[in-house]
Amino acid sequence: MNLREKILSKKAKIGIIGLGYVGLPEAVGLANVGFDVTGIDLSKEKIARVNRGDCYIEDIDKKEFKNAVNSKKLRATTDSSVIKNLDIVCVCVPTPFNIYKEPDLTCVRQATEQIAKNFGSKEKLVVLESTTYPGTTREIMLEAFSSSGRKVGRDFYLAFSPERIDPGNKKYYVTNTPKVVGGITKECTSLASLFYSQFVERTVPVSSPETAEMTKLLENIFRNVNIALMNELMLLCDRMKIDIWEVVDAAKTKPFGFMSFKPGPGVGGHCIPIDPVYLSWKAKEYDFHTRFIELAAEINSNMPYYVISRISRLLQRQGKPLNKSRVLLLGVAFKKDIDDVRNSPALKIIELLLKEGVKVVYNDPFIPKFKEDSIYMKSSKLTKQFINSCDCSVILTDHSCYDYKWIAKNSKMVLDTRNVAGRRANIERL
């Protein structure tokens, strides 16, 4: 039975390297349509939790997760030697940047090495899903898999299909979000598209891995640039004493030619702050400088500093110096209703406040504690007395469960960076 027949009959054995926000939902989706799925991860804690049916990703339907584990269709291991017996391997590992704002593809390279080492004699389809710069699939994976005399399109098939997970999104998830697929050869694209079509409603084949890689970057750089535009206009409106939120609401009434974006304390998550860095770094190889994209990234990365200046301004009105104040931050997740602090602007804001000598406390119902570099904090319980003991409350993440009216009523001053607290005398919007 060839690989195409195995896919159609659901007899292909699937491996997912990386059981995070991308890998685990995909593993559950595949298991629930009948595939035999093995999750591979370095974290012993994640492996143990998956194997005992303990789901740690909020967006996954808990019944589907339990069904996948209880039916023995989904299992997890730290042992990469299982790759020898797999037909399809999807790589869903982190792709961060280093302290010099350069791409860090350590996890992709490690996953590639493990696949090459344990390739075995079976024909395999390998798909990279991690966000990266154009050329990664061909330059890193193709080279590694071809080095032992294997021929792409005959002995193995290789493609890139960017993840499009949006944490906290209740409308779009793994199975109903179209999947872009670009293979090294036409057959690679065809096989990868066939595979994803078994559990995703629509696949979008493109001509190459580079096209698929650039598609992912475009999607997120588009958002980054437009958020930066709103943030810059917000800075201008602040000086001109114009309410940016009223401007946005008025502009939204135009039924054509305008797409609404909002200003805020900065951008976070795995993709939006990182994708511009990946593309700008790769562009330099072609003697091209992405000035517009880099400027947008610079504007967004400077927003936490602006938030600090606004906090300081509010405190000065109370006659409180910044270094003798207690500031409550509401929400540290990078977006509403999720438990993810990756690259959250709140982390930079905390760092800057601590450097100024501020007593910083936070509350986030989704994140009871976190450790980032040398900073370790626990979420404080919200009570009238606790909120009132703080000199300023700062809304950084607009979680749906917050009672903003109650928070404002019991706060001395509120800086609302998300325009969710309404209008009161003690509320100032970003």
Backbone hydrogen bonds, N-H to C=O, Kabsch-Sander energy under -0.5 kcal/mol:
donor,donor_aa,acceptor,acceptor_aa,energy
6,K,2,N,-2.2
7,I,3,L,-2.2
8,L,4,R,-2.1
9,S,5,E,-2.0
10,K,7,I,-1.1
11,K,6,K,-2.1
12,A,6,K,-1.4
14,I,12,A,-0.5
14,I,36,D,-2.7
15,G,88,I,-2.5
16,I,38,T,-2.4
17,I,15,G,-0.5
17,I,90,C,-2.9
18,G,16,I,-0.8
18,G,40,I,-3.2
24,L,20,G,-1.8
26,E,22,V,-1.4
27,A,23,G,-2.4
28,V,24,L,-2.4
29,G,25,P,-2.3
30,L,26,E,-2.4
31,A,27,A,-2.3
32,N,28,V,-2.2
33,V,29,G,-0.5
33,V,30,L,-0.9
34,G,31,A,-1.3
35,F,30,L,-2.0
36,D,12,A,-0.7
37,V,35,F,-0.7
37,V,73,K,-3.5
38,T,14,I,-2.6
39,G,37,V,-0.5
39,G,75,R,-3.2
40,I,16,I,-3.1
41,D,77,T,-1.7
44,K,42,L,-0.7
47,I,43,S,-2.0
48,A,44,K,-2.5
49,R,45,E,-2.3
50,V,46,K,-2.6
51,N,47,I,-2.5
52,R,48,A,-1.4
53,G,50,V,-1.7
54,D,49,R,-3.4
55,C,53,G,-0.8
58,E,56,Y,-0.6
60,I,57,I,-1.3
65,F,61,D,-2.3
66,K,62,K,-2.5
67,N,63,K,-2.6
68,A,64,E,-2.3
69,V,65,F,-2.1
70,N,66,K,-3.2
71,S,67,N,-2.0
72,K,69,V,-1.5
73,K,68,A,-1.2
74,L,68,A,-1.7
75,R,37,V,-1.8
77,T,39,G,-2.5
80,S,78,T,-0.8
82,V,79,D,-1.2
83,I,80,S,-1.7
84,K,81,S,-1.5
85,N,82,V,-1.5
86,L,83,I,-1.8
87,D,13,K,-2.6
88,I,13,K,-2.1
89,V,125,L,-2.6
90,C,15,G,-2.9
91,V,127,V,-2.9
92,C,17,I,-3.1
92,C,90,C,-0.7
98,N,102,E,-2.6
101,K,98,N,-2.0
104,D,96,P,-2.7
105,L,103,P,-0.7
109,R,105,L,-2.7
110,Q,106,T,-2.5
111,A,107,C,-2.4
112,T,108,V,-2.5
113,E,109,R,-2.4
114,Q,110,Q,-2.2
115,I,111,A,-2.2
116,A,112,T,-2.7
117,K,113,E,-2.5
118,N,114,Q,-1.7
119,F,116,A,-1.0
124,K,155,D,-1.0
125,L,87,D,-2.3
126,V,124,K,-0.5
126,V,157,Y,-3.1
127,V,89,V,-2.7
128,L,159,A,-2.3
129,E,91,V,-2.7
130,S,91,V,-0.9
136,T,133,Y,-1.7
139,E,135,G,-3.1
140,I,136,T,-2.7
141,M,136,T,-0.9
142,L,137,T,-2.2
143,E,138,R,-0.9
144,A,140,I,-1.5
145,F,141,M,-2.7
146,S,142,L,-1.8
147,S,143,E,-0.9
149,G,146,S,-1.7
152,V,150,R,-0.5
153,G,156,F,-3.3
154,R,151,K,-1.7
155,D,151,K,-3.0
156,F,151,K,-1.2
157,Y,124,K,-3.1
159,A,126,V,-2.1
160,F,182,G,-2.8
161,S,128,L,-2.4
163,E,129,E,-1.9
169,N,166,D,-2.3
170,K,168,G,-0.6
177,T,173,Y,-0.8
177,T,174,V,-0.6
179,K,202,R,-2.4
180,V,178,P,-0.6
181,V,204,V,-2.1
182,G,160,F,-2.4
183,G,206,V,-0.5
184,I,158,L,-2.4
189,T,185,T,-2.2
190,S,186,K,-2.5
191,L,187,E,-2.7
192,A,188,C,-2.4
193,S,189,T,-2.6
194,L,190,S,-2.2
195,F,191,L,-2.4
196,Y,192,A,-2.4
197,S,193,S,-2.1
198,Q,195,F,-1.4
199,F,196,Y,-1.7
200,V,196,Y,-2.2
201,E,175,T,-3.0
204,V,179,K,-3.4
206,V,181,V,-2.9
212,A,208,S,-1.7
213,E,209,P,-3.0
214,M,210,E,-2.4
215,T,211,T,-2.0
216,K,212,A,-1.7
217,L,213,E,-1.5
218,L,214,M,-2.8
219,E,215,T,-2.2
220,N,216,K,-1.6
221,I,217,L,-2.9
222,F,218,L,-2.5
223,R,219,E,-1.0
224,N,220,N,-2.4
225,V,221,I,-2.9
226,N,222,F,-1.8
227,I,223,R,-2.4
228,A,224,N,-2.2
229,L,225,V,-2.1
230,M,226,N,-1.9
231,N,227,I,-2.4
232,E,228,A,-2.6
233,L,229,L,-2.3
234,M,230,M,-2.2
235,L,231,N,-2.0
236,L,232,E,-2.0
237,C,233,L,-3.0
238,D,234,M,-2.2
239,R,235,L,-1.4
240,M,236,L,-2.1
241,K,237,C,-0.7
241,K,238,D,-0.7
242,I,237,C,-2.7
244,I,242,I,-0.9
247,V,243,D,-1.8
248,V,244,I,-2.5
249,D,245,W,-2.3
250,A,246,E,-2.1
251,A,247,V,-2.5
252,K,248,V,-2.0
253,T,250,A,-1.2
254,K,251,A,-1.7
269,G,342,R,-2.9
275,D,271,C,-3.2
277,V,274,I,-0.7
278,Y,274,I,-1.8
279,L,275,D,-2.3
280,S,276,P,-2.6
281,W,277,V,-2.1
282,K,278,Y,-2.1
283,A,279,L,-2.6
284,K,280,S,-1.1
285,E,282,K,-1.3
286,Y,283,A,-1.6
287,D,284,K,-1.7
288,F,283,A,-1.6
290,T,288,F,-0.6
291,R,289,H,-2.1
294,E,290,T,-2.8
295,L,291,R,-2.4
296,A,292,F,-1.9
297,A,293,I,-2.1
298,E,294,E,-2.2
299,I,295,L,-2.4
300,N,296,A,-2.3
301,S,297,A,-2.3
302,N,298,E,-1.2
303,M,300,N,-1.0
305,Y,302,N,-0.7
306,Y,302,N,-1.3
307,V,303,M,-2.4
308,I,304,P,-1.9
309,S,305,Y,-1.8
310,R,306,Y,-2.0
311,I,307,V,-2.4
312,S,308,I,-2.6
313,R,309,S,-2.0
314,L,310,R,-2.2
315,L,311,I,-2.4
316,Q,312,S,-2.3
317,R,313,R,-1.3
318,Q,314,L,-0.7
318,Q,315,L,-1.0
319,G,316,Q,-1.4
320,K,315,L,-2.7
324,K,321,P,-1.6
325,S,322,L,-1.5
327,V,325,S,-0.5
327,V,359,K,-2.5
328,L,392,C,-2.9
329,L,327,V,-0.6
329,L,361,V,-2.6
330,L,328,L,-0.5
330,L,394,V,-3.3
331,G,329,L,-0.8
331,G,363,N,-2.8
334,F,340,D,-2.3
338,I,335,K,-0.8
344,S,341,V,-2.3
347,L,344,S,-1.4
348,K,344,S,-0.8
349,I,345,P,-2.2
350,I,346,A,-2.6
351,E,347,L,-2.2
352,L,348,K,-2.6
353,L,349,I,-2.4
354,L,350,I,-2.7
355,K,351,E,-1.8
356,E,352,L,-1.2
357,G,354,L,-1.5
358,V,353,L,-2.3
359,K,325,S,-2.6
360,V,358,V,-0.9
361,V,327,V,-2.4
363,N,329,L,-2.3
367,I,364,D,-1.1
370,F,377,M,-2.1
372,E,375,I,-2.9
375,I,372,E,-2.5
376,Y,374,S,-0.6
377,M,370,F,-2.2
379,S,368,P,-3.0
380,S,362,Y,-3.3
383,T,381,K,-0.6
387,I,383,T,-2.7
388,N,384,K,-2.3
389,S,385,Q,-1.1
390,C,387,I,-1.3
391,D,326,R,-2.3
392,C,326,R,-1.2
393,S,413,M,-2.9
394,V,328,L,-3.2
395,I,393,S,-0.5
395,I,415,L,-2.5
396,L,330,L,-2.1
396,L,394,V,-0.9
397,T,330,L,-2.0
399,H,397,T,-1.8
402,Y,399,H,-1.1
404,Y,402,Y,-1.1
407,I,403,D,-2.4
408,A,404,Y,-2.7
409,K,405,K,-2.1
410,N,406,W,-1.5
411,S,407,I,-0.6
411,S,408,A,-0.9
412,K,390,C,-0.6
414,V,426,N,-2.8
415,L,393,S,-2.8
416,D,414,V,-0.6
416,D,428,E,-2.9
417,T,395,I,-1.7
417,T,415,L,-0.8
424,R,422,G,-0.5
427,I,424,R,-1.4
428,E,414,V,-2.8
430,L,416,D,-2.3
